[in-house]
Amino acid sequence: MRTWLEINLSNFRWNIKSLQKKIGNKKLIGVVKGNAYGMGAVRLTKELKKCGVDFFVVATVEEGIELRKENIDDNILILGGVFNEELKMAEKYNFQIALTSLDQLEYINKSKLNIKCHLKLETGMGRVGFNNFEIDQLMKYVEKNKMKNIIGVYSHLSVADEAGKENENYTKEQIRKFNDFQGMETIKYRHLLNSGGILKYCGQDNGNYVRAGIIQYGICGEKYIDGFKPVVSLKSRILFLKILMEDSDISYGRTAHLKKGDMVATISAGYADGFKRSISNKGFVFIDGIKCPVTGRVCMDMFMVKIPNNLANRVKVGDEVILYGENILEVAKLCNTISYEIFTGISRRVKRIYVE
Ligand SMILES: *Cc1c(COP(=O)(O)O)cnc(C)c1O
């Protein structure tokens, strides 16, 4: 293998069980959108099921179909928004959808589609959903048409994982707006908290479910979570080794210069695997526990590292290289992004390897 993503399933299940303890009498909705943040939605959904989770969130109809084709017949809620022309498919596969406009509810009613919906409240995310003043109109429409398909209500927190008094006040206001919603009788599921919310605000909301995403992998915001375990590492191998015969420039653009006698390893991964080009000349990888600096620009399928002296006598072609793992937050920071983007950016050609 050239490059692979190792997913530790026992640590994953440990995290899920820790989460279940944390949320007390609320229940868990497993957020497995974006191919379970790049880890493989089918496999991780099955692991979640082993832990007793029976409700899943995906972003798109296609993501839901992938799960149904693997005989996952639990509740699947599509939160990424559904266009009217996709509703027939949503009905066919028994998906629940986010309801974000009265127009769509009217369309569902007029087309006699049998689709269960979760009403999205706009409480401050500024993305999709009903504002307070639009709820009356919605209620009237539901009553008049005797609709019984709105089975859930939810909203989404925008700064729950960010520190600071102002963010806390903002989140509390979002929670208040959510709690204030006077439900309809048909509503069975109420969910507001994401990972950041679960960690910091659990119990302040009146939801009976939570939506857990990144926290399943033991991290949230800028932090590793106490008592949770790391799940993911991206690994590759040394493809080529050389000792420089003269002072040399390394990789595209000649941005790195090494000296005669330096040892350089070429690693069989690049930005087409999801190893970010912005790591060039900044990041590190680990070979046999030793930190090796990424030297020169990361290419599409390869990159170079300088081998420190204390490693030079024991490396060989084929050796394993850890591109990132427990240091994922430092890597994300270095790339000016968040762990979510690093995870979901790991491409298709990287094999997902599940270890028990
Ligand atoms: C992605 C997403 C989540 C999960 O967010 P995390 O921060 O990963 O826990 C929850 N709810 C909605 C609506 C989302 O889009």
Ligand as a Chemical Component Dictionary entry (heavy atoms), coordinates in Angstrom:
data_LIG
# 
_chem_comp.id                   LIG 
_chem_comp.type                 NON-POLYMER 
_chem_comp.pdbx_formal_charge   0 
_chem_comp.three_letter_code    LIG 
# 
loop_
_chem_comp_atom.comp_id 
_chem_comp_atom.atom_id 
_chem_comp_atom.alt_atom_id 
_chem_comp_atom.type_symbol 
_chem_comp_atom.charge 
_chem_comp_atom.model_Cartn_x 
_chem_comp_atom.model_Cartn_y 
_chem_comp_atom.model_Cartn_z 
_chem_comp_atom.pdbx_ordinal 
LIG C1 C1 C 0 -22.339 18.800 10.496 1  
LIG C2 C2 C 0 -23.485 19.062 11.359 2  
LIG C3 C3 C 0 -23.520 18.578 12.667 3  
LIG C4 C4 C 0 -22.333 17.932 13.340 4  
LIG O1 O1 O 0 -21.426 18.926 13.703 5  
LIG P1 P1 P 0 -20.146 18.608 14.611 6  
LIG O2 O2 O 0 -19.575 19.912 14.912 7  
LIG O3 O3 O 0 -19.240 17.765 13.773 8  
LIG O4 O4 O 0 -20.647 17.865 15.800 9  
LIG C5 C5 C 0 -24.685 18.748 13.392 10 
LIG N1 N1 N 0 -25.754 19.383 12.862 11 
LIG C6 C6 C 0 -25.748 19.880 11.614 12 
LIG C7 C7 C 0 -26.954 20.581 11.102 13 
LIG C8 C8 C 0 -24.615 19.749 10.822 14 
LIG O5 O5 O 0 -24.613 20.279 9.601  15 
# 
loop_
_chem_comp_bond.comp_id 
_chem_comp_bond.atom_id_1 
_chem_comp_bond.atom_id_2 
_chem_comp_bond.value_order 
_chem_comp_bond.pdbx_ordinal 
LIG C1 C2 SING 1  
LIG C2 C3 SING 2  
LIG C2 C8 DOUB 3  
LIG C3 C4 SING 4  
LIG C3 C5 DOUB 5  
LIG C4 O1 SING 6  
LIG O1 P1 SING 7  
LIG P1 O2 DOUB 8  
LIG P1 O3 SING 9  
LIG P1 O4 SING 10 
LIG C5 N1 SING 11 
LIG N1 C6 DOUB 12 
LIG C6 C7 SING 13 
LIG C6 C8 SING 14 
LIG C8 O5 SING 15 
# 
